[in-house]
Amino acid sequence: MKIGLTGLPGVGKTDTVMRIVRMLEEEEYTSGGMITKAIMEEGERVGFTVENIITGEVRTFAHINIDSRHKVGKYGVDLKALEEVGVAAIREAMEEADIIVIDEVGRMEVESSLFVQTVEDALDCGKPVIITLHKKSRNPLLQDIRRRDDIRILEVTLVNKNMLPYKVVELIKGETI
């Protein structure tokens, strides 16, 4: 079972994924992979961190103050941080976890060819995957993911974000029984 969660920026995709991970842990499933979180200063988003779910390692991989040749909007992107934490976390999950979590496949993350290849590898490895997808990006990786026959895309909205984790957990449990 591969589940893609999409939705508008700020709707709560990451919070939804974190709730799903906690609920799966209560069911004694191990999750691994990466979570991205916004860095907020005085109510304004100024960057993003990437976290390894298994180890808890966190690094800033995009920020308005990062000077990088890789820019997405106002953010400079530190591909090395993304690869050392995020890519490593996905690879670790492929080896050690029951469920692979990839939050998020977005415009910043696809700047890394190593990240793109690792996402493809994770989707092909045979384990359940929960992946969040940038809603509007036309990046080839995102288009390929949306076209896959083995992934179910669900949209996170303000209306369904409280119930959606229960649905996803049931889908994953039904697949792994």
N, C-alpha and C positions, 0 to 999 in steps of 0.2 A: 504494500500500500504506500503510495506516494501522494502526499497532500500538499498542494500549493495554496498558500494564503496570499491574497492580494487585497488591495484597498487603497484608498486615498492616503497621502502622507498625513501622519498625525492621528489616524483613526484608531490606532491601538494594535497594530499587527504584532509588534514585539511583546507587548503585555499579554496578548492572546497566546503567543507561543510560550511565554514563560509560565502561564497558567497550565497549558497543556503539559509541559515538562513536569511541573509539580504534581499534576494529577496522575501522570504515567508513573512517576516515582512512587506514589501511594499504591499503585497497582504492581509495584516491584519490577518495573521496566527501567533499564538504565538508558539515559539519553546522553548524547555527546554531540559536539559540534560547536557552532559559534552563534553568539547573540551580539547584535549591534545596538547601541543605546545612544541617544542624543545627549550632547553636553549642553546644558542650559546655563546661561549667565544672565541674571536680571531679567528673566522671562523670555530671553531670546536664544534660539539655537545657534551655537557657535562651532559645533563640531560633532564628531561621533567617535565612540570607542568600539572596540571589538573585544569580546570576552570568550575565552575557552570555557565551555560549560563544565568540563571534567576537572580541570586544574584551577579554575578561577582566575587565571592570568588575564589581565586587562591592559590594553594599550590604546592610545589615541591614534586613529588612522586617518582621520580627516578633521581639519580645523581651519578656521579663517586665518590663523596665524602661521600655518605651515606653508613654507615657501617650497613649492614643488613644481616640476614641469607638468605633472598630472593635476589638472584643475577640473573640478566639476562645479559649475556655478561659482560661488564665492569661496569654496573650500579647496585648499590644497590637500592632496591625497598622498599619504605615506604608504606606498605599496609594500615596503619592507615590513612595516608593522602588521598590515593585513595578512601578508603571507606567513610571517613568523608566528602569529597568534591564530588567525582565522583559518588559513589553509592547514596549518598543523593540527588544529582542533578537529577539522573535518576528517582529515586522514586518521587521526587517533580514534575518532568515533567509528570509522569504517572497520577498524580492527577490534575495538573494545566494547562498543555500546550496542544495545539492542535497537536503538532508534537514532538516526542521524538528523540533526537540526542544523539548518542553514538559514540564518536570519542576518542579512537579507541579500538577495541578488538584485542589485540596483546599479545605477549609473556609475557610482564610485567604485564598486567592487569589480565590475567587469573591465576596469582599466588594467587589471592584472590577468595576463594570459595563464599564469599558474593557477589562479583562483578559478577561472573558467574551466580549465581542464579538470581540476579537482571536483568541481560541481558535477561535471559530466560523469566522472568516475564514480562519485557517490550515487548518482541516479541509476547507474548501471550495476551497482554492486550487489543488488538482491536484498538489501535491508530496507525496512520502512524509513521513509524520509519525510520530514516536515520542512518545507521551504517557503520563505516569504519572498514575494516577487513585486518589484516596482510595478505599479499599475499601468503606467502609460509608456514605458520605455519600449522602443522598437529594436533594441539590441538583438543581434542574431541569437545569442544564448537564450535570452528570455523568450523569443519567438519559438525557438526549438523546444523549450520546456513546455510552453503552452500547447504545442502541437502533439506532444507525446500522448500515446494511447494509455499509458500506465500511470498517469497522474490525474488526480481529481483536483480541480481548481475551485476554491471556495472564496467568496469575497467577505472580508471583515467590514462590517458597517457599525454605526453607532447603535442600531437597533438590535443586531444579532451578536455583538461581541461578547456578551455575557453567557450566551448559550452555546456558541460555537465550539468552545473547548470541549464540552461534553460530547458533542457530535464527533469531533475529531478523535477523541479517546475511544469512543465506541467503534469507529471505523478501524482504527489501528488494532484494538483488541480483537475485533472480529476477524481480521486478517491474520493475526499471529497465533490464534488458538489452534 
